[in-house]
Structure formats: C-alpha cells, structure tokens
Amino acid sequence: MTLEEASVHLADTSVIVTGGANGLGSRYAQHLVDAGARVVIADIDDESAGALAKRLNDQSDAVRCVAVRVDATREDDMPRLVETTLSHFSTVDVLINNAGTYPHTPFEEISYDLWRRVLTLNLDSVFLCSRAVIPQMRAQGHGKIVNVATNLVWSGLPEMAHYIAAKGGVIGLTRALAREVGCHGVTVNAIAPGAIAPPLNMLDDVGFARLEQIVEHQCLQWCGRSTDLVGPLLFLVSSASDYMSGQVLTVDGGLTMH
C-alpha cells in the first residue's frame, strides 16, 4: 500500500499510539499523520511526546496530533487516555499497542521483579489499553486494535525469556480478543517485527554482530528498517484489512515461516 492509497483510507481516522514519543512509536506517528490520520501520542515521556506533537502539527494546516501523558501500565491513567482522544477527535478508531521494553538478560539473572516489570509493560499494558477503548469502539460499531508482538515467539532467542514470554501472551490475547469483539465490528491483529536496525550510534560491537548473524538467516539479506514496518502497519489500521482479525503479520525479511 502506497502512502497515497493509505491516505484515502486514513483521512480523519483517530489513532492512539502507546509508547509513541520515541523509537518506532514516533516513526509510526509521523507516517500516520502523513497518511491523513489524527494521532494521539500516549507516552510516559510527556516532554518528548509534546515536542513530537508540536513538530507534526507544525507540518500541517490543522491540529493532527495530540500528546497525552499516560503510563500504559496504570489502570488509573486509562480514562484520561480515552477522554483526551474523544475531546480532540470525537472517536477512537484505532489503538496501536506499541509500548514495551526488550532487555537482554541471561535467564538465571532474571529476578522476579524484572520478570514482572517486563511482563507488565509488554503484556499488561495491552490488556489495560484495549479494555479502555473497547467500550467506545463497541458503541461506534467499529474499531481496530493492532498489537506489537515479535517474530521471536516463533524462533526464541537466548537472554530474552521474559520478553518473549510477554509477547507470546500478546499473541494469545490478540486471538482471544478477536473472537470476543468481532461481533461489535472491532478487529484485533498483531504485527510481529523482526530485527530492526536502530540508529548506528546506539549499536555497540556486540549488537552489530548480533544483527549481522540474524540477517544471514533471512531470505532478504538486509537488516530491517523502521520504514519496512510502515506499509504493513498502515494496512492493518486501514479499511484494507477490514476482513482480517485474529492474525499475526510477521515482518522479518523471511527469517521465520510458520
């Protein structure tokens, strides 16, 4: 799907992006605004979220982006997330559950506290944010939830047991929730990215070697870039995917096949 095609489907669509202030979340927000969507950047880093919203609005002739300070793991923050979206854009059309963390920790060094923190941010946040928006989506008779999983659920990777367990739960929740809310016109899908190259200044020698090793086993012999996820994401949030629910779209250069 080209950006021009996506803009037809996303014009005036309201989209919440959790963890939208930095990293891949900020890139999703940028491309969604470019495609005509109205975006709520929900992030605990309210300073970065506000700066990004201002920059995106400065590029437009209207307010297309709003920042709201939300801790996606706090139930008490959920009403503010929905209320902010409705007060600015009237509907809650799409939720992208992007907030997460992916530490590398040998299994025997994972404390129970770290285990819980990783599961809370990667899995509990999906539950809380989805539960918050579904009543509004049900009332509207439509809505789309897109959860960010990982291809590592299919292949595993050392030192990421806590992260992979959480994302496995995200996939299970995606499928179970799709069964439950489809009758209300709500779809629930997931995107499972592979290795995405961070900015070069964030890579040490170990990280670079790990990426090279992964790419060797892919069908497509280059490391994924954030732009490689944009097309699949725009597809999942647009009307082009209306007849699709409970699915996991793996985007990893052909590393995993299932």
Wavefront OBJ file of the C-alpha trace (Angstrom):
o trace
v 0.000 0.000 0.000
v 1.414 3.365 -1.027
v 1.166 6.455 1.172
v -1.285 7.988 -1.298
v -3.547 4.919 -1.098
v -3.326 4.827 2.684
v -4.311 8.479 2.983
v -7.631 7.696 1.306
v -8.394 5.121 3.987
v -6.948 7.020 6.979
v -8.364 10.511 6.380
v -9.688 11.740 9.745
v -9.134 8.351 11.376
v -8.207 8.799 15.046
v -5.294 6.620 16.147
v -3.813 6.140 19.612
v -0.146 5.091 19.647
v 1.136 3.998 23.041
v 4.861 4.476 23.524
v 4.590 6.915 20.649
v 7.100 9.524 21.764
v 10.314 7.754 20.800
v 11.769 4.956 18.682
v 9.455 3.053 16.367
v 6.402 4.592 18.010
v 7.458 8.085 16.919
v 8.001 6.857 13.367
v 4.551 5.283 13.334
v 3.066 8.591 14.500
v 4.896 10.505 11.760
v 3.709 8.214 8.965
v 0.153 8.038 10.297
v -0.108 11.840 10.275
v 1.387 11.888 6.769
v -1.335 9.421 5.746
v -4.089 11.723 6.983
v -4.756 10.231 10.403
v -5.283 12.172 13.606
v -2.867 10.794 16.176
v -2.770 10.692 19.957
v 0.780 10.122 21.207
v 0.384 8.374 24.550
v 3.620 8.124 26.483
v 5.034 8.436 29.980
v 7.710 10.699 28.461
v 5.415 13.692 28.130
v 8.221 16.083 27.192
v 9.227 14.061 24.107
v 5.582 13.363 23.263
v 4.747 17.066 23.379
v 7.756 18.010 21.255
v 6.841 15.400 18.636
v 3.194 16.504 18.549
v 4.252 20.118 18.071
v 6.617 19.209 15.243
v 3.963 17.146 13.459
v 1.326 19.864 13.865
v 3.729 22.488 12.545
v 3.899 20.469 9.326
v 0.122 20.539 8.913
v -2.539 23.182 8.423
v -4.598 21.742 11.289
v -4.151 20.012 14.641
v -3.473 16.438 13.602
v -1.592 15.288 16.672
v -2.098 15.480 20.437
v 0.232 14.325 23.218
v -1.046 12.876 26.475
v 0.992 11.689 29.431
v -0.025 8.080 30.024
v 1.645 5.250 31.877
v 0.292 2.299 29.905
v 0.707 0.049 32.940
v -1.500 2.160 35.232
v -5.212 1.484 35.233
v -5.890 4.948 36.669
v -4.411 6.568 33.523
v -6.800 4.836 31.137
v -9.806 7.186 31.474
v -7.568 10.163 30.638
v -6.334 8.381 27.502
v -9.843 7.819 26.170
v -11.185 11.204 27.287
v -8.311 13.087 25.632
v -8.857 11.232 22.366
v -12.598 11.852 22.343
v -12.318 15.507 23.341
v -9.955 16.260 20.446
v -11.076 13.826 17.738
v -14.580 12.604 18.746
v -13.893 8.913 18.023
v -11.440 6.192 18.969
v -10.930 4.392 15.690
v -7.573 2.661 16.166
v -5.372 1.630 19.082
v -1.764 0.642 18.430
v -0.351 -1.109 21.490
v 3.293 -0.260 20.920
v 4.589 0.476 24.448
v 7.203 -2.028 25.529
v 10.731 -2.853 26.615
v 13.166 -5.522 25.422
v 16.083 -6.039 27.794
v 18.672 -8.765 27.216
v 19.189 -10.764 30.418
v 20.513 -14.315 30.905
v 17.691 -16.451 32.294
v 19.391 -17.212 35.599
v 19.908 -13.496 36.179
v 16.248 -12.561 35.654
v 14.910 -11.590 39.046
v 11.225 -11.981 39.726
v 10.975 -8.196 39.941
v 12.469 -7.797 36.444
v 10.258 -10.604 35.126
v 7.168 -8.808 36.403
v 8.300 -5.410 35.070
v 8.866 -6.787 31.564
v 5.543 -8.641 31.521
v 3.733 -5.624 32.940
v 4.972 -3.205 30.298
v 4.745 -5.598 27.337
v 1.571 -7.536 28.167
v -0.433 -5.891 30.935
v -0.375 -2.597 29.022
v -2.056 -4.291 26.052
v -4.801 -5.596 28.322
v -5.342 -2.250 30.059
v -5.347 -0.058 26.955
v -7.521 -2.462 24.959
v -10.027 -2.757 27.788
v -10.145 1.049 27.990
v -11.002 1.661 24.320
v -13.277 -1.281 23.548
v -16.445 0.234 25.111
v -16.124 3.270 22.830
v -15.347 1.112 19.788
v -18.341 -1.077 20.566
v -20.591 1.978 20.849
v -19.284 3.257 17.493
v -19.777 -0.147 15.850
v -16.202 -0.216 14.586
v -12.584 -0.091 15.680
v -9.173 -1.622 15.124
v -6.633 -2.783 17.671
v -3.106 -3.525 16.469
v -0.746 -5.140 18.955
v 3.026 -5.165 18.536
v 4.415 -8.680 19.070
v 7.744 -10.125 17.877
v 8.938 -12.815 15.487
v 10.994 -14.220 18.375
v 7.858 -16.010 19.575
v 8.365 -18.348 16.595
v 12.113 -18.827 16.967
v 13.219 -17.999 20.505
v 16.444 -16.208 21.424
v 18.801 -16.548 24.395
v 18.645 -13.915 27.118
v 15.124 -12.785 26.210
v 12.883 -15.270 28.021
v 10.967 -12.534 29.856
v 10.374 -10.503 26.681
v 9.391 -13.477 24.521
v 7.045 -14.818 27.184
v 5.306 -11.446 27.343
v 4.972 -11.198 23.561
v 3.684 -14.773 23.400
v 0.956 -13.571 25.736
v 0.281 -10.640 23.398
v -0.336 -13.057 20.529
v -2.633 -15.204 22.657
v -4.570 -12.131 23.792
v -4.820 -10.905 20.191
v -6.522 -14.119 19.094
v -8.799 -14.465 22.114
v -9.900 -10.837 21.977
v -10.555 -11.004 18.233
v -13.068 -13.811 18.892
v -14.809 -11.764 21.558
v -15.178 -8.355 19.919
v -15.637 -9.204 16.232
v -19.411 -9.176 16.642
v -19.131 -5.480 17.538
v -17.251 -4.581 14.345
v -13.872 -4.473 16.093
v -10.830 -6.208 14.627
v -7.746 -7.240 16.600
v -4.495 -8.118 14.841
v -0.795 -8.080 15.629
v 2.362 -7.169 13.783
v 5.468 -9.212 14.630
v 8.616 -7.356 13.575
v 11.989 -8.975 13.169
v 15.323 -7.291 13.813
v 15.053 -3.578 13.104
v 18.310 -1.644 12.939
v 18.488 1.166 15.493
v 20.461 4.343 14.774
v 24.131 3.451 14.304
v 25.167 5.488 17.327
v 23.065 3.162 19.507
v 24.837 -0.011 18.336
v 27.873 -1.444 20.078
v 30.063 -4.167 18.556
v 28.017 -6.926 20.197
v 24.747 -5.506 18.907
v 26.117 -5.081 15.397
v 27.422 -8.661 15.355
v 24.048 -9.951 16.562
v 22.253 -8.128 13.739
v 24.675 -9.497 11.143
v 24.070 -13.006 12.437
v 20.297 -12.640 12.142
v 20.467 -11.226 8.612
v 22.484 -14.226 7.450
v 19.464 -16.454 8.069
v 16.870 -14.210 6.423
v 15.522 -14.679 2.905
v 16.126 -10.975 2.337
v 19.716 -10.176 3.112
v 19.433 -6.782 4.768
v 18.565 -5.586 8.232
v 15.054 -4.293 8.645
v 14.494 -0.552 8.863
v 11.654 1.278 10.556
v 10.265 2.127 7.109
v 9.886 -1.611 6.387
v 7.177 -1.754 9.056
v 5.212 1.264 7.842
v 3.399 -0.411 4.929
v 2.229 -3.420 6.977
v 1.150 -1.147 9.822
v -0.820 1.188 7.530
v -2.516 -1.888 6.059
v -3.583 -3.149 9.489
v -5.031 0.205 10.604
v -6.779 0.958 7.299
v -10.034 -0.320 5.808
v -7.961 -2.558 3.525
v -7.738 -5.042 6.420
v -11.432 -4.935 7.415
v -11.926 -8.667 6.697
v -8.918 -9.713 8.777
v -8.889 -10.384 12.510
v -7.001 -12.538 14.986
v -3.992 -12.635 12.695
v -0.273 -12.066 13.254
v 1.561 -10.374 10.400
v 5.253 -11.273 10.645
v 7.619 -8.759 9.063
v 11.165 -10.096 9.392
v 12.712 -10.457 5.955
v 11.679 -14.105 5.755
v 13.596 -15.243 8.837
v 10.685 -17.195 10.295
v 7.967 -19.084 8.451
v 5.000 -20.645 10.215
l 1 2 3 4 5 6 7 8 9 10 11 12 13 14 15 16 17 18 19 20 21 22 23 24 25 26 27 28 29 30 31 32 33 34 35 36 37 38 39 40 41 42 43 44 45 46 47 48 49 50 51 52 53 54 55 56 57 58 59 60 61 62 63 64 65 66 67 68 69 70 71 72 73 74 75 76 77 78 79 80 81 82 83 84 85 86 87 88 89 90 91 92 93 94 95 96 97 98 99 100 101 102 103 104 105 106 107 108 109 110 111 112 113 114 115 116 117 118 119 120 121 122 123 124 125 126 127 128 129 130 131 132 133 134 135 136 137 138 139 140 141 142 143 144 145 146 147 148 149 150 151 152 153 154 155 156 157 158 159 160 161 162 163 164 165 166 167 168 169 170 171 172 173 174 175 176 177 178 179 180 181 182 183 184 185 186 187 188 189 190 191 192 193 194 195 196 197 198 199 200 201 202 203 204 205 206 207 208 209 210 211 212 213 214 215 216 217 218 219 220 221 222 223 224 225 226 227 228 229 230 231 232 233 234 235 236 237 238 239 240 241 242 243 244 245 246 247 248 249 250 251 252 253 254 255 256 257 258
